[in-house]
Amino acid sequence: MTTRTLAVVSAGLSNPSSTRLLADRLTAATVDALRARGDDATVEVVELRAHARDLADNLVTGFANESLRTAVDTVTGADGLIAVTPIFSASFSGLFKTFFDVLDKEALVGKPVLLGATAGTARHSLALEHAVRPLFSYLRAVTVPTAVFAASEDWAGAGGVDRALADRIERAAGELADLVTGRPAGARPADPFADPETPFEELLRRR
């Protein structure tokens, strides 16, 4: 049995938060989907609210402290990523965007990603498609077709979740599991500088 690593990024600002609740539901469903496909999973959660000051410092200094570096390594080293943001003013939160701004531009190339978002009203549901998905397309991640949005009323069903939301969660989790199991465990983007055609010393001599 192959063990896959899942990183979960939750950008909720309160504790507890509906954003973390959705992230947890997506994670549980993805773990179940991976096990149904014959793979085990380990999960590491990155709560961005704990790194708000770290991210601000990184923006102005260009350097990540040890705590933020650990969070970045968790995300970039995972086999699959679940990323969930609250929606403010019809877009992702500033905290969510800042975290992905400080990643290396090649860090998520080819990585399977499941997108989720929460808001107080369903009027914000299209933010996943016009704001969040384009961000990950720019980073060249591979996003699953089903993005999962949850408004406040979606948590009012049996077992604390609306049936339609539960179906979306299950479908998206299956799509992420399919992508993750279709890749070698621990797959990473190729490093363009790992085996250069011209040695660095030779480039220096040509200057």
VOLOKE-847584 format. One record per residue (C-alpha): x, y, z. Coordinates in Angstrom, 2 decimals, padded with zeros to 5 digits. Layout:
N
        c1        c2        c3
         X         Y         Z
...
END
This chain:
207
        c1        c2        c3
    000.00    000.00    000.00
    001.36    003.41   -001.01
    001.10    006.21    001.54
    000.20    009.58    000.04
    000.71    012.91    001.77
   -002.06    015.50    001.75
   -001.46    019.13    002.70
   -004.48    021.15    003.79
   -004.38    024.95    003.73
   -007.16    026.64    005.70
   -007.40    030.43    005.61
   -010.20    030.84    008.13
   -009.77    033.77    010.49
   -011.88    032.63    013.42
   -011.57    029.59    015.65
   -013.60    027.54    015.02
   -014.40    028.55    011.44
   -016.61    027.25    008.66
   -013.52    027.36    006.43
   -011.73    024.85    008.63
   -014.91    022.80    008.88
   -015.11    022.53    005.10
   -011.39    021.74    004.92
   -011.84    018.92    007.42
   -014.82    017.49    005.50
   -012.88    017.58    002.23
   -009.86    015.98    003.89
   -011.85    013.13    005.44
   -013.58    012.42    002.14
   -010.27    012.45    000.24
   -008.63    010.08    002.72
   -011.60    007.72    002.33
   -011.37    007.98   -001.47
   -007.65    007.22   -001.44
   -008.18    004.18    000.77
   -010.94    002.97   -001.56
   -008.30    003.09   -004.32
   -005.81    001.07   -002.28
   -003.64    003.91   -000.92
   -003.16    005.14    002.62
   -002.79    008.83    003.48
   -001.12    011.13    005.97
   -002.50    014.62    006.48
   -000.78    017.84    007.52
   -002.88    020.98    008.11
   -001.58    024.52    007.69
   -003.73    027.09    009.51
   -002.80    030.39    007.90
   -004.15    032.48    010.78
   -001.20    031.19    012.83
    001.22    032.57    010.21
   -000.30    036.01    009.59
    002.65    037.91    011.09
    005.15    035.50    009.54
    003.67    036.18    006.10
    003.77    039.95    006.58
    007.43    039.73    007.62
    008.19    037.55    004.60
    006.64    040.11    002.25
    008.81    042.96    003.50
    012.06    041.05    004.12
    011.92    038.38    001.43
    012.74    035.66    003.98
    010.55    033.09    005.70
    011.16    032.31    009.37
    011.39    028.72    010.55
    007.69    028.38    011.30
    006.59    029.68    007.89
    009.27    027.66    006.13
    007.89    024.50    007.73
    004.39    025.40    006.47
    005.71    026.10    002.97
    007.63    022.83    002.90
    004.50    020.98    004.02
    002.53    022.34    001.07
    005.21    022.06   -001.58
    006.23    018.55   -000.51
    002.75    017.01   -000.46
    001.37    014.66   -003.09
   -001.92    016.56   -003.11
   -003.25    019.85   -001.78
   -006.63    020.91   -000.40
   -006.88    024.72   -000.29
   -009.85    026.44    001.31
   -010.45    030.17    001.69
   -013.22    032.38    003.00
   -014.61    034.73    000.37
   -014.44    038.46    001.06
   -015.70    041.05   -001.44
   -016.19    038.36   -004.10
   -012.60    037.04   -003.95
   -010.17    035.00   -001.86
   -008.96    036.41    001.44
   -005.80    038.50    001.58
   -004.21    035.98    003.95
   -004.84    033.14    001.49
   -003.38    035.11   -001.44
   -000.35    036.20    000.57
    000.60    032.62    001.40
    000.59    031.59   -002.25
    002.41    034.80   -003.18
    005.42    033.81   -001.06
    005.76    030.35   -002.63
    008.32    029.84   -005.35
    006.58    030.26   -008.70
    007.47    026.66   -009.65
    006.44    025.11   -006.32
    002.99    023.89   -007.36
    003.65    022.91   -010.96
    001.68    019.76   -011.72
    000.43    019.35   -008.14
   -003.16    018.05   -007.78
   -005.27    020.63   -005.93
   -008.83    020.58   -004.61
   -010.29    024.07   -004.18
   -012.86    025.05   -001.57
   -014.39    028.27   -000.31
   -016.91    029.47    002.26
   -019.06    032.58    002.62
   -022.18    033.79    004.34
   -024.25    033.75    001.17
   -024.37    031.72   -002.03
   -023.98    034.96   -004.02
   -020.21    034.48   -003.64
   -020.13    030.97   -005.12
   -018.69    032.01   -008.49
   -015.62    033.47   -006.78
   -014.10    029.99   -006.93
   -014.18    030.08   -010.71
   -013.36    033.72   -011.43
   -010.76    034.27   -008.69
   -009.46    031.14   -006.95
   -009.11    028.75   -009.89
   -007.24    031.31   -012.08
   -004.71    031.78   -009.26
   -003.83    028.08   -009.32
   -003.90    027.98   -013.10
   -001.27    030.72   -013.06
    000.81    028.61   -010.66
    000.36    025.65   -013.07
   -001.20    023.40   -010.49
   -003.70    020.77   -011.66
   -007.05    021.65   -010.11
   -009.83    019.07   -009.92
   -012.94    019.87   -012.00
   -015.25    020.14   -008.98
   -014.60    023.10   -006.68
   -016.60    023.07   -003.45
   -018.37    026.17   -002.14
   -020.30    026.22    001.12
   -022.58    029.03    002.26
   -023.98    029.29    005.77
   -027.22    027.50    004.84
   -025.27    024.49    003.52
   -024.45    023.43    007.08
   -028.10    023.06    008.08
   -028.77    019.56    006.75
   -028.82    016.17    008.48
   -025.52    015.49    010.20
   -024.65    019.17    009.97
   -024.29    019.31    006.19
   -026.69    019.74    003.27
   -027.05    016.69    001.02
   -026.02    018.63   -002.09
   -022.89    019.88   -000.32
   -022.07    016.36    000.85
   -022.37    015.13   -002.74
   -020.04    017.88   -004.01
   -017.51    017.03   -001.31
   -017.57    013.34   -002.21
   -017.27    014.03   -005.93
   -014.36    016.48   -005.52
   -012.56    014.14   -003.13
   -012.82    011.33   -005.65
   -011.39    013.55   -008.37
   -008.44    014.52   -006.17
   -007.81    010.90   -005.23
   -007.80    009.95   -008.91
   -005.18    012.59   -009.68
   -003.01    011.76   -006.68
   -003.01    008.01   -007.30
   -002.18    008.62   -010.95
    001.19    010.15   -010.02
    004.30    008.57   -008.51
    004.38    009.08   -004.73
    006.45    012.12   -003.83
    006.49    013.42   -007.41
    008.05    016.85   -007.71
    008.46    019.34   -010.56
    011.74    018.91   -012.39
    014.45    021.30   -011.24
    015.65    023.15   -014.37
    019.01    023.78   -012.68
    019.59    020.22   -011.47
    021.49    019.07   -014.57
    022.37    022.12   -016.68
    023.69    021.59   -020.20
    026.48    024.07   -019.50
    028.24    023.84   -016.11
    027.97    026.96   -013.96
    031.77    027.31   -013.86
    031.84    027.44   -017.66
    029.19    030.16   -017.71
    031.32    032.21   -015.33
    034.39    031.85   -017.52
    032.43    033.19   -020.52
    031.63    036.47   -018.80
END
